[in-house]
Amino acid sequence: MTGTALPLRLCLLLLMLIAAPRVFAQEICDNAIDDDADGLVDLNDTSDCACGHILIVDSTVNSLIPNPSFELYDSLPTSISQLDYCTDWSQASMSTTDYYHALSNPKPGIPLPLPDGDAIVGFLAIHLLSGPNIPYMEYLGTNLLQPLQAGTPYVLRAYVTGGGMFDTTGNAMVPGWFGPLDITLFGKPTPVTFPAFDFGCPGDQGWMEIGHATYQAEPEWSVLTIAFTPPVDIASIMLGPPCAIPADHYPRYDPADTLLLGVQYPYYLMDDLVLNTQDQFTGVIAPSGGLCAQDLVLTAYPPPNTVGYQWYLDGVALMGETDDVLEVSVAMGPGLYTCVARNAANDCLAMEHRVAPEPLTLDLSISPLTGCRPLEVEFECATPLASITWHFGDGTSAQGDTLSHTYVDTGTYDDLFVDYASLSGCTYSMPLNKLITVHPKPEIGIHVDLPGPYTGGEQLQLQGTGGPAEHWSWTFGNVPPYVVLNTQTTTFPLPTAAGEYEVALYARNAFDCLDTAYIRFTVPACNANTVFVPSAFSPDASGKNDRQCVYGECILYMTFRIFDRWGNKVYESTDPKACWDGLHNGQPVNAGVFMYHLRATLTTDEVVEKQGNITLVR
């Protein structure tokens, strides 16, 4: 890399002005007070306290980016959309990034001199563009000379200008100027072939955001530094706008220009991209330790000849912090830390480092993620924590490293997250990005065509109810045919032998969820002792003992006769379920003693004969 250092821009003197009280005071830029009562304190008052970034040309730092100043080319560019002409570089997606060279297509409006050599690159940053290729985002793309190592701090330092309008018919940069833009670095663990995808944001195409820095538009070159630590090894990078481009970055054109020949787009230019480990650079802030561990230290590495420092948090001065090292207390907390370094001529460099709450990589397991209701799910966190609370997505939560939770209702649960506290005391809330799906069970039952009680030898018609289900099957225990498959209805041959018999029905639905229903049938003992004729009844419509019946569940056939004391037959029946109501020829018989004779054939083919007296009481 070659080049000549640009003149240092004069920064507002960080000195307290001593003056008599007046209605409108001058803003003092390092006292944490809104001196001029405009609602802005210290560096936030950019109209009074803007501090320029010193332009540093440091030829001692080698770049891990090939062709970092874009000086090497396969062909000289002749128009826009020709970044592919630059050796080792490419437009990262189908959106067309630009390549400029002083020998072939110099563009009016680009600040001169160029930071390094004769070539630069440019990209649009558009919030909205009508047409089929929305979102339209332009990026630079290259494969690194060697992979970045996970966990190692790096710095990408680049020259940048722009944030004005790119005029398609004239100058490359014209007013007006846009608000700040987070120039963002994306990476992938493996080398890629560019263009890597069609249109859109790299973060939506499998690329990882690994760093960014905020750039405020201005019509001159300044230095941008992106300090970052990649979580994984990185072999290829993209550089350009963030996925969420600010809403003020939209195209502008003259309504009379119906051919849209003079459309102006938000545009940025870059040069001399130097990427290496953080310890290779000056003009950056290097962190060590952690905020939650209460040992976070920020160390500024300013340019040579620095004579004074002032630290700021979110633009407000930290009083008494005037060294190159800042010990960040938990009370200070996360935020944007700025160290303003001044040289003897009161030129200044504002170095920035953003402190975020310490992220933790949690070792979590959730299993199973799908199943049938009720679904019992095991949750486990193997990372040592002070506490963790699981939110299960069904309105309930529980605390513990390892626990189980039962999902009772059918549905999909996607609002799962954890609240946790690290061992150093920082608290976090993190979505789990997991779906737990609980499928319904068939919820079946068994219907019998005849109500009980039952006698041995009956053929019972059984039907499965509920569902829906794809497969039905029956088991009859030790009763032939033992198993009946693939039918919702079946016949169960009730054995003649006394005992209890269980039938089970299994049903499986399309989600492979199983439900089981059971029913038991009792066959009473069947012999002469089980046949019973009561010796008295009272047909007085009281609802108690109003009829004379024969009891015996296993009676197959019978003849039951009742005679008065003179031998006249007053009742006869062959129906085992029928009973005498005390009437003869439709008239009540008188109270007294009657004789009966019973001949019954049982389901076991045994013939039973009984006779005796019956007392009718009125």
PyMOL commands that set and color helices and strands:
alter all, ss='L'
color gray80, all
select helices_A, chain A and resi 42-44+46-49+83-85+202-204+278-280+528-530
alter helices_A, ss='H'
color red, helices_A
select strands_A, chain A and resi 90-91+98-101+119-124+140-148+154-167+181-188+208-215+218-228+234-240+264-277+284-288+296-301+306-313+316-317+325-328+335-343+348-355+364-367+370-372+375-381+387-391+397-399+402-407+411-413+417-421+427-431+436-439+444-448+459-466+471-475+483-485+489-493+499-508+514-523+536-537+548-549+555-563+569-573+579-580+583-584+587-588+592-602+607-616
alter strands_A, ss='S'
color yellow, strands_A
deselect
rebuild
show_as cartoon
